[in-house]
Structure formats: structure tokens, C-alpha cells
Amino acid sequence: MARIAVLGGTGYAGSHIVKEAVDRGHTVVSVARVAPAERIHGATYIEGTLLDIPGLVAELEGVDVVVSAVPGRG
């Protein structure tokens, strides 16, 4: 199975993507500014921001797929 990172993994779309990927047996890392109160069992949660490029790159090392579920905001 794949190792998947979901950027914005705690939002509406992101949390559904995380759940579906975990249910399908993938290893999932959810990256968001704030970890959710209710976590999906089997997913790993990382608090961080897209603006911290060096930290984000380190967290994404070894990931097969990156899904961006970050909303477009001004």
C-alpha cells in the first residue's frame, strides 16, 4: 500500500480523504495547522503550516503521494 500525505487533512474534504485512504489500508499522514479533537484511527497527525517549507519537506520524506486539500484563500 502507499504512504499518503494529505495537506489540509482536517478540513471537510481532507478529513474524508484521510478516512477513505485509511479504510483502504494506506499509511496516511495528515498535515494541518491544528490537529483535530476527533482523530481517525490509523492516521498520523502533524501540526504545521505550508509556509514552513523546510519542516514540511522533512515530514513528507518517503511519501508516495501528496494530496492537497487546502482551500484557496486570499
Secondary structure, 3 states (H helix, E strand, C coil): CCEEEEECCCCHHHHHHHHHHHHCCCEEEEEECCCCCCCCCCEEEEECCCCCHHHHHHHCCCCCEEEECCCCCC
